Amino acid sequence: MFIQTEATPNPEVLKFLPGKTVLGEGTRDFRSTDEAQASPLAADIFDIEGVQRVFFGPDFITVGKHPSFDWPHLKAPVLAAIMDHFTSGRPMFAEEGEQSGGHDEGVYEGETAQIVAEIKDLLDTRIRPAVAQDGGDILFHKFEPDTGVVWLNMRGACSGCPSSTATLKAGVENMLKHYVPEVTRVEQTLG
């Protein structure tokens, strides 16, 4: 098994491409050892000292490290954990149905529901595929029809990335404002 690695715009995050399906669809973000218990692979990666975050994409895994640790020391143990998982045949999640990672499903009505559908469609077709190339994801959180503000959740390599604010404002906000005139601003949901 050959696992490729790629740098991401976030120097604290490395993208691992196992050459196999990770989730297929959707994403999953693990921010703590407790959250990682839902997945044997995420738990194994979190067992490596210095790992702070694990993110599963359709065909990739991104791993975030503590700034005091260096990738040359962490890369080999992470590669070993990923290889051991895929060669063992263990399931990705301890319980079936644990996979998640879609947009928040707030209830919107009438014209607002149409605006939200347009926003989600743009995210899914134009923005998320580009962001996945960098090992991250951007999900819809909510839309405020009174102010025109769209709240998005940055995940994976995008979360905490020094360039994520620029990506959000220069790229995502401009695109959404262009195609959906009701959008006035894009903000990041923290947490």
C-alpha positions in Angstrom: 0.0 0.0 0.0 1.4 3.4 -1.0 0.1 6.5 0.9 0.8 9.9 -0.6 1.2 13.0 1.5 0.6 16.6 0.5 1.3 19.8 2.3 -1.7 22.1 2.9 -1.8 25.9 3.2 -1.9 25.3 6.9 1.6 24.5 8.1 0.2 22.6 11.1 -1.8 20.2 8.9 -0.7 17.4 6.5 -2.9 15.7 4.0 -2.7 11.9 3.6 -4.0 10.1 0.5 -4.3 6.4 1.1 -5.4 5.6 -2.4 -8.6 4.1 -1.0 -12.0 5.4 -0.1 -12.0 7.0 3.4 -15.6 8.1 3.6 -16.7 8.2 0.0 -19.2 11.0 0.7 -19.2 13.6 3.4 -16.6 14.5 5.9 -15.9 14.0 9.6 -13.9 16.2 12.0 -12.4 14.8 15.2 -11.2 17.6 17.5 -10.4 15.5 20.6 -9.4 12.1 21.8 -13.0 11.6 23.1 -14.5 12.4 19.7 -12.0 10.1 18.0 -13.3 7.1 19.9 -16.1 6.8 17.3 -13.5 5.7 14.7 -10.7 3.1 15.3 -8.5 4.9 12.8 -9.0 8.4 14.3 -8.4 6.9 17.8 -5.1 5.3 16.6 -3.9 8.6 15.1 -4.9 10.6 18.2 -2.7 8.1 20.2 0.3 9.6 18.6 1.8 12.3 20.8 1.5 15.8 19.2 -1.7 15.1 17.1 -4.4 17.6 17.9 -7.0 17.0 15.2 -8.0 14.4 12.6 -10.3 15.0 9.6 -11.7 12.4 7.2 -12.7 13.5 3.6 -14.0 11.3 0.8 -10.6 10.0 -0.2 -8.2 11.7 2.2 -7.2 12.2 5.9 -5.8 15.4 7.2 -4.0 15.5 10.5 -3.3 18.6 12.6 -0.4 18.7 14.9 0.6 20.9 17.9 2.9 23.7 16.8 5.7 22.4 19.2 6.0 19.1 17.2 7.6 18.7 13.8 6.3 16.8 10.8 9.5 14.8 10.3 8.8 13.1 13.7 5.1 12.7 13.3 4.7 11.7 9.7 6.0 8.1 10.0 3.8 7.1 12.9 0.7 8.6 11.2 1.5 6.8 8.0 1.9 3.5 10.0 -1.4 4.0 11.7 -3.2 4.6 8.4 -1.5 1.7 6.7 -2.3 -0.6 9.7 -5.9 0.4 9.6 -6.5 -0.2 5.9 -4.6 -3.5 5.9 -6.4 -4.8 8.9 -9.9 -4.5 7.3 -11.3 -2.8 10.4 -14.4 -0.6 9.9 -13.9 3.2 9.7 -16.4 3.7 12.5 -17.1 1.7 15.7 -20.9 1.9 15.0 -22.6 2.0 11.7 -24.3 5.3 10.9 -21.6 7.3 12.7 -20.6 9.1 9.5 -21.7 12.6 9.2 -20.5 15.9 7.8 -23.1 17.6 5.8 -24.5 21.0 5.9 -26.5 22.1 9.0 -30.2 21.5 8.2 -31.9 24.5 9.6 -35.5 25.0 8.6 -36.1 27.8 6.1 -39.3 28.7 4.3 -40.3 30.4 1.1 -37.8 32.7 -0.6 -35.2 32.1 2.1 -35.4 28.4 1.5 -34.6 29.0 -2.2 -31.6 31.3 -1.3 -30.2 28.7 1.2 -30.6 26.0 -1.5 -28.6 28.2 -4.0 -25.9 28.8 -1.4 -25.6 25.1 -0.6 -25.5 24.2 -4.3 -22.7 26.7 -4.9 -20.8 25.3 -1.9 -21.2 21.7 -3.1 -20.4 22.2 -6.8 -17.8 25.1 -6.8 -16.3 25.7 -3.4 -16.0 22.4 -1.5 -14.3 20.5 -4.3 -11.6 23.2 -4.5 -11.1 23.3 -0.7 -10.9 19.5 -0.5 -7.8 19.8 -2.7 -6.2 21.5 0.3 -7.4 18.9 2.7 -10.3 20.8 4.1 -14.0 21.5 3.9 -16.5 24.3 4.2 -20.0 23.6 5.4 -23.1 25.8 5.5 -24.1 26.7 9.1 -26.9 29.3 8.7 -28.2 32.2 6.7 -29.6 35.3 8.3 -32.2 36.7 5.8 -32.5 40.0 7.6 -28.8 40.9 7.3 -27.8 38.7 4.3 -25.0 37.1 6.4 -24.0 33.5 5.6 -22.2 31.6 8.4 -19.9 28.8 7.3 -18.0 26.2 9.2 -14.3 25.7 8.2 -13.1 22.1 8.8 -10.0 19.9 8.3 -7.0 21.8 7.1 -9.1 25.0 6.7 -9.8 25.2 10.4 -7.2 27.4 12.0 -5.3 27.9 8.7 -3.6 31.3 8.4 -5.0 31.8 4.9 -8.6 30.6 5.7 -9.8 34.2 6.3 -8.5 35.3 3.0 -10.1 32.3 1.3 -13.4 33.0 3.0 -13.5 36.7 2.2 -11.7 36.9 -1.2 -13.0 33.6 -2.7 -16.1 32.3 -1.0 -17.7 35.6 -0.2 -17.1 37.1 -3.6 -18.5 34.0 -5.4 -21.6 33.8 -3.2 -22.3 37.5 -3.5 -22.0 37.3 -7.3 -24.3 34.3 -7.7 -26.7 35.0 -4.8 -27.3 38.8 -4.6 -29.1 38.4 -1.3 -25.8 37.5 0.4 -24.1 40.6 1.8 -21.3 39.0 3.9 -19.7 35.6 4.8 -18.6 34.9 8.4 -16.8 31.9 9.9 -18.6 29.9 12.7 -16.1 29.2 15.5 -16.0 26.0 17.3 
